[in-house]
Amino acid sequence: LSHTLPPATRTNAFLIGDDGPKILLDPSPMDESEYKKLKSTIAQFGVDKILLTHHHPDHHERSVDLAQDLNVPMLMSFDTHTRLTKKDANYFKNVQVSFLKEGDIVTKWLGRNVQVYEVPGHDEGQIALAPDDMSWFIAGDLFQGVGTVVIGDDEGDMAKYFKTLEKVITLNPKVLFPSHGIGLGGTNILE
């Protein structure tokens, strides 16, 4: 459970990587009870790094606490870091942060390199991940399985959003995983 917008009540936290670092995406438990459940679950697998897809609170709430508790670095776009430290200059105190950009390889999973894709529109600094065979695509808030995507404020841009949708449709991943809701086959939801 996370502090996300209704009708969604959860933000998916993905754990990827088997022949490389184990990366936890967007841990954002809404309260201490959810935080303890998340820590208990990931303790079974281990975590080497935490990755934020973008700066919205339902994608990073308590992630810094988790990084400190696990003594692991965090990965994100420069834009995400800038937006979060603009609100609190010490937000990432005592946490090592590395910046990601399009084309970076973050880990290997099931024998495939997992690559970063820049997907602005909903949020200027939003990133997504996919393996080189496009068998899946973790899309962040590019689309929703529950509810709808908000394009607004200073980080949203409808022209960039449509261009990003076209980019992902061209990549043609077999399964799209949103941050809110279940995985969906193909790019039909984007077309």
C-alpha positions as CSV (number, residue, x, y, z in Angstrom):
1,L,0.0,0.0,0.0
2,S,1.2,3.5,-0.8
3,H,0.0,7.1,-0.7
4,T,-1.0,7.1,-4.4
5,L,-4.1,8.6,-6.1
6,P,-7.4,6.8,-6.1
7,P,-8.6,4.5,-7.5
8,A,-5.2,3.0,-7.1
9,T,-4.1,2.0,-3.5
10,R,-0.7,0.5,-4.3
11,T,2.5,1.2,-6.1
12,N,4.2,-1.9,-7.5
13,A,7.8,-2.4,-6.1
14,F,9.7,-4.6,-8.5
15,L,12.8,-6.6,-7.6
16,I,14.9,-7.5,-10.7
17,G,18.3,-8.9,-11.3
18,D,19.9,-12.3,-10.9
19,D,23.2,-12.2,-12.7
20,G,24.1,-8.7,-11.6
21,P,22.9,-6.4,-8.9
22,K,19.5,-7.0,-7.4
23,I,17.6,-3.8,-7.9
24,L,14.4,-2.8,-6.1
25,L,12.3,-0.3,-8.0
26,D,10.1,2.3,-6.4
27,P,9.7,1.1,-2.8
28,S,7.1,3.5,-1.3
29,P,5.3,1.9,1.7
30,M,2.6,4.2,3.1
31,D,3.3,3.6,6.8
32,E,5.5,1.7,9.3
33,S,3.4,-1.5,9.0
34,E,3.8,-1.6,5.2
35,Y,7.5,-0.7,5.6
36,K,8.1,-3.7,7.9
37,K,6.2,-6.0,5.5
38,L,8.4,-4.8,2.6
39,K,11.6,-5.3,4.6
40,S,10.5,-8.7,5.6
41,T,9.7,-9.7,2.0
42,I,12.9,-8.4,0.4
43,A,15.1,-9.9,3.2
44,Q,14.4,-13.3,1.6
45,F,16.0,-12.2,-1.7
46,G,18.5,-9.4,-0.9
47,V,18.7,-5.9,-2.4
48,D,21.9,-4.3,-3.8
49,K,20.4,-1.0,-5.1
50,I,17.2,1.0,-5.0
51,L,16.0,2.6,-8.2
52,L,13.4,5.4,-8.5
53,T,11.5,5.7,-11.7
54,H,10.6,9.3,-11.0
55,H,10.1,11.9,-8.2
56,H,6.4,11.5,-7.2
57,P,6.0,10.6,-3.5
58,D,4.1,7.3,-4.3
59,H,7.4,6.1,-5.9
60,H,9.9,7.2,-3.3
61,E,8.3,7.6,0.1
62,R,10.5,5.9,2.7
63,S,13.0,4.7,0.0
64,V,15.8,6.7,1.5
65,D,15.1,5.2,4.9
66,L,15.2,1.8,3.3
67,A,18.5,2.6,1.5
68,Q,20.0,3.7,4.8
69,D,18.7,0.6,6.6
70,L,20.1,-1.8,3.9
71,N,23.2,0.3,3.3
72,V,22.6,0.3,-0.4
73,P,23.0,3.1,-3.1
74,M,20.1,4.6,-5.0
75,L,19.7,5.1,-8.8
76,M,17.6,7.7,-10.6
77,S,17.6,10.3,-13.3
78,F,19.4,13.6,-12.6
79,D,16.0,15.3,-13.0
80,T,14.4,13.1,-10.2
81,H,17.3,13.9,-7.9
82,T,17.1,17.6,-8.7
83,R,13.4,17.8,-7.9
84,L,13.7,15.9,-4.7
85,T,16.7,17.8,-3.4
86,K,15.0,21.1,-4.4
87,K,12.4,20.4,-1.7
88,D,14.9,19.1,0.8
89,A,18.7,19.6,0.2
90,N,19.5,16.8,2.7
91,Y,17.0,14.3,1.3
92,F,19.6,11.8,0.3
93,K,21.9,12.4,3.3
94,N,24.1,9.4,4.0
95,V,23.0,7.6,0.8
96,Q,25.2,7.2,-2.3
97,V,23.3,8.3,-5.5
98,S,24.1,7.5,-9.1
99,F,22.4,9.1,-12.1
100,L,20.9,7.0,-15.0
101,K,20.3,8.0,-18.6
102,E,19.0,6.3,-21.7
103,G,21.0,3.2,-22.7
104,D,22.6,2.5,-19.3
105,I,22.6,-1.2,-18.3
106,V,21.6,-1.5,-14.7
107,T,21.7,-5.3,-14.2
108,K,21.2,-8.7,-15.9
109,W,18.1,-10.8,-15.4
110,L,17.3,-14.2,-16.9
111,G,20.4,-13.9,-19.1
112,R,19.5,-10.5,-20.5
113,N,20.9,-7.0,-20.0
114,V,18.3,-4.6,-18.4
115,Q,18.5,-1.2,-20.0
116,V,17.2,2.3,-19.0
117,Y,14.8,4.1,-21.2
118,E,13.9,7.8,-20.8
119,V,10.1,8.2,-20.8
120,P,9.2,11.8,-20.2
121,G,5.7,13.2,-20.4
122,H,4.0,12.3,-17.2
123,D,7.2,13.4,-15.4
124,E,10.3,15.0,-17.1
125,G,12.8,12.7,-15.3
126,Q,10.8,9.4,-15.5
127,I,12.8,6.3,-16.6
128,A,11.7,2.8,-17.5
129,L,13.5,-0.5,-17.7
130,A,13.4,-3.4,-20.2
131,P,15.6,-6.3,-21.3
132,D,17.3,-6.3,-24.7
133,D,14.7,-8.8,-26.0
134,M,11.8,-6.6,-25.0
135,S,10.0,-9.5,-23.3
136,W,8.8,-7.0,-20.7
137,F,8.9,-3.2,-20.0
138,I,8.5,-1.7,-16.6
139,A,6.9,1.6,-17.5
140,G,6.5,3.5,-14.2
141,D,3.6,5.9,-14.6
142,L,3.6,5.9,-18.4
143,F,0.3,4.2,-18.3
144,Q,-1.9,2.8,-15.5
145,G,-3.6,-0.5,-15.0
146,V,-5.8,1.2,-12.5
147,G,-7.0,4.8,-12.9
148,T,-5.4,7.2,-15.4
149,V,-2.2,9.1,-15.9
150,V,-2.0,12.8,-14.9
151,I,-0.1,15.1,-17.2
152,G,0.3,18.4,-15.4
153,D,2.3,20.9,-13.3
154,D,5.8,21.8,-14.4
155,E,6.9,18.2,-15.0
156,G,4.1,17.1,-17.3
157,D,4.2,17.7,-21.1
158,M,1.5,16.2,-23.4
159,A,3.7,16.5,-26.5
160,K,6.5,14.6,-24.9
161,Y,4.0,12.1,-23.4
162,F,2.6,11.2,-26.9
163,K,6.2,11.0,-28.3
164,T,7.1,8.6,-25.5
165,L,4.1,6.5,-26.1
166,E,5.1,6.3,-29.8
167,K,8.6,5.3,-28.8
168,V,7.4,2.4,-26.6
169,I,4.9,1.2,-29.2
170,T,7.8,1.1,-31.7
171,L,9.9,-0.9,-29.2
172,N,7.0,-3.3,-29.1
173,P,7.5,-5.0,-25.7
174,K,5.6,-8.2,-25.1
175,V,4.3,-7.3,-21.6
176,L,4.0,-3.8,-20.1
177,F,4.2,-3.5,-16.3
178,P,2.8,-0.3,-14.8
179,S,3.5,1.1,-11.4
180,H,-0.2,0.8,-10.5
181,G,-2.1,-2.3,-11.6
182,I,-1.1,-5.6,-13.3
183,G,1.0,-6.4,-16.3
184,L,-0.7,-6.2,-19.6
185,G,0.2,-8.0,-22.9
186,G,1.4,-6.0,-25.8
187,T,1.2,-2.2,-26.4
188,N,-2.6,-2.2,-27.2
189,I,-3.2,0.0,-24.1
190,L,-0.9,2.6,-25.5
191,E,-2.3,2.7,-29.1
